């Protein structure tokens, strides 16, 4: 049964109760988020996550209150995937502190990254991530922008064999990495790839996404809204009436549903630290998704925007 805008607002209002301990707001049993499957294990994830490149604020910053509320609301609405990195300043530590204070750390799928050169530097980076995120086991560790991949993959294989990490991945935010990413996807070492794919950047659909399907590799999409260019292009254009056919009430949901409806995509992570944005983004994880015909219509509509 499609989730109405009124029901979604109701869920958001209900989640506001998370301002008080224990920061948990159960969703009605009849309303469940969409789930996508990790091919290598069959584990399922809610397909809208949070990117944290702007979470590296001082622990004494007033912004920490905003981040706490945002993470609480994200969890209350069924969100699971938090994507971070050692290079995001204090982000890992803030996520560890906040999610433990909220009592939700163990219920999240936390992914982080290595972007160091050299084996010892990579090991130090991962060990710091364990400490900062306050985890004995990390869900996903990714080699960021393929940096020194041949060195770090050995470390990650060992950590996975020891049960300290669950999944291994690689990331790239620019299409210039596509050829190398394709080569590494064929090695059989990675469970996840993270790449860019959205309505105004669809090149990954030609080779990388089909390859992920063929190789049984999960896909995390980063920068689903680009660097703001996508919304600048949309401008003041109204949402088409037929967006209601996939339960969209905003342009953000329109874009996110396009991304996560691709059969190869497991999750899209949108960088946000605002509670209202998390509520809107998580709306894309409920209701109907576009089929192949409607996805093509979304592409034509977007391409026709001047």
N, C-alpha and C positions, 0 to 999 in steps of 0.2 A: 504494500500500500504506500503510495507516494507521501512523503513528508511535506506538509504544508509550511508556508512561511510562518504562520501563526504558531505551529507546533515547534518550529525551529527557534523562534523567539522565546517560546515558553521554556524550552530546554536551556536557552541561554540565561533566562531569568532564574530558573531553578539552580543553575550552576553558580549563580551569584551567592548562594548560601555558602559556597566554599570559602567565603571570607572568614568564616569561623572554623575552628578545629572541629572535625578531622579533615576538612578539605576534600571530602568525598561526596559526590552527588550521583547516586545510581540512576541510570537511565531506565525508562520503562522497558519492560521485557519485549514489548511489541515494536519498539523502535531500536534498531541495531544499525551500527555503521556498516558500510560496505567493507569487505575484506578482500585483499589480494594475497596470493600465495607465493612463498619463497620456493622456487623450483627444486632446489637441492634437498630440501627437508620436508616440504609440505606445510611448514609453519605459516600462519596467516597473520597479516598486519593490516591495520587501518591505513588506507593509502594517502592520507594527508599528514605530513609531519612538520616539524619546526626546525628551521635553520637558525644558527646562533652566532653568526659572525658579528652581531651587534650586542652580544651579551657580556662582553669583556669589560664591564664597568667596575669601579671601585666597590668593594664590599660595603663601604659606608655611604654609597650613593643613594639618593632618594629613588633612583630608578629601580633599585632592588625590590622595592614594594610592588612596582609595576610588573617586574619579571615574575615575582612570586604569584601574583594574581593571574598572569597570563598562563603560566605552567599549570596552575591549579585548574583553570578553566579548560585548558587543552586536555588534561587527563579526564576531567569530569565528562567531557563530550566524546570520549572514546579514543582520543589521540594516543599514539604509542611512540612513534619514531622521533627521536631528538638527534639531530646531526650537528656535531661540533668538531673542534680541532684544537690541537695544542697551540697553533699559531694565532688563535683568536684571543690572545691576551688572557684575561681572567675568566673567560667563558666556561672552561671545563670546571674550574673550582666553584664558580657561582652555581652552575647546574648541579654539581654534587651537593653543595650546601643546601640549596633550595629544595631539591627533590627529596633529600633526606628529611628536612624540616617538615615538608608536606606529607611525608610517609608514603611516597609514590615511587621512589627510586627503583625498587625491585619490579615494578609493574610496567616500566618503560623499556623500550628497545633503544639503547643508546649506542650511537655510532660515533667514532672519532677518527682522526687521521694522523699519519706521519708525513712530515715534509722536511726531512733532514737528509744530509749526505753522510754516509758512513755507518757501519754496523753499530758501533758503540753509541753514536748519537741517536740512532733509531731506537735502540733498546732503552736508552734513558728517556726518550720521548714517550714510549709506550708505558714505562713504569710510572712516569709522572701522571699519565692519564689514569692509570689504575688508582693512584693516590687521590688525585683531584676529583675524580668522579665517584670516589668512595665505593669502588666496586672490586670484588675479588675476581669477577669474570666480566669481560666486555662483550657486548653482543656483536659488534662489527668494528674492525680496524681496517682502514683504507690507506693505500699509498696515494698521497695527495699529488695530483698532476703528474703521476707516474714517476715522481722524483726518486732516483736511485732504486728503482724497482727491483733489479736483480739482487741487490743486497738485502733489502727489507723483506722480500718474499720468503727468504730462508728463515728469518726471525719469526715471521708470522706463521709459517708452517709449524715451527717448533711450539709456539704458544698455543696454536690450535690443537696440536697433538697432545699437549699437556692439559687441555681443557680450560685454559685461561681465557681464550677468546673463542667465540662460536663461529664467526664467519670472517672471511678475508675479502677485501675489495680493492678496487682502484677507482680513482676519480679523475675527471678532466672537466674544466669549465669552458674550454674553447675547442672549436672544431679542428683546430690545427693538430690536436692530439689524436684525431680519429684513427689514422692509419696505425699508429703504435698501439692504441687501445684495442683495435681489432686484432692485432697480432697477439697481444697478451691474453685476450679473451679465448684464443684458440689453444692456449697452453694447458688449460684444465685446472689452473691453480686458484681461480677466483670464483667466489660465490656471488659477489655483487659487483656491478659497475655503477658509477655515478656520472651522469652526463647532463648536458643541456638539451632540452627538447620542449618547444612550446609553439604556439600558433605562428609566431614570426621567426622561428628557428626550427625548421623541420628536417634538417639534413640527416639527423641521426636515424630517421625512419627508413633511409635508403639501404643502409648496411648494418649499422650497429644494433638496432632494435631487432631486426630479423635474426641476427647472429645470436643475440642474447636468448631468444626463444629456442633456437636450434641447439645451443650449448647448455640450456638449463640454468641460465644466470639471471639473478634478480636485478632489477634496474631501479635505481633512485634517480629522480630527475631534480637537478638543482636549478636555481634561478628561474622558476616557472613563469615569473612576470618579467624576465629580462632584467635590465637595469633601469626600469621605469619606462623604457622606450615603447613597450607594448601598450601601456595605458596612455602614454602621450599620443600614440597613433589612434587609439580608440576615441580619445578626446571626449566630446559631448554626445557621441552617437548613442542613441537609446538601445537598450537591450532588446533584441528581436522578440516578438510575441511568442515565437515557437521555442524560445528558451524554457518556457514553462513545461514543455514536453519532457524535459530532463530535470525538472525541479530546480531550475536556476533562478535566483533572485538578485544576482549581482554579476558584474563582469568578472570578478575574481573567481566565482564559482563556475562561470561559463568556461574560463580558461582552464581551471584545474580539472573540471570534468572531462574536457577534451584530452588532457594529458593522461589522466589515470584510466581512461577508457581504452587506451591502447593496450592490446593483449600482453605486450612485453613489459609494461610498466608496473612496478610493485608499489612505489610510493613517490610522491612529489613533496619536497621540503621547501617551504616558503619562509624566507627570513622575516620574522616579525617578533617584536617584543610588546605589541599592544594587544590587550585582551579582546577588544572589539574586532581586530583583524583575525585573531584566532577563531572567534565564533563564526565569522563570515567564511573563513577558509574551511573550517570543519563542516560547514554546510555542504561542501562538495562531496563529503564522504557519506552523505545520506541521500536517499531517494534513487531516482533512475539515472543511468549513465547512457550516453549516446551510443547507438549502434554504428556500424560502418557507414551506412547511408547518411546518418545525421552528422557524423564526424566530417564527412566530405562537405556537407552543407555548412558546417562551422568554418571550414577552411575557405570555401568560396566566399562566404559572408565577410570574413576577415580580410581576404585579399582584395575585395571590392571597396573596402574603406579607403577613402582617399588619403 
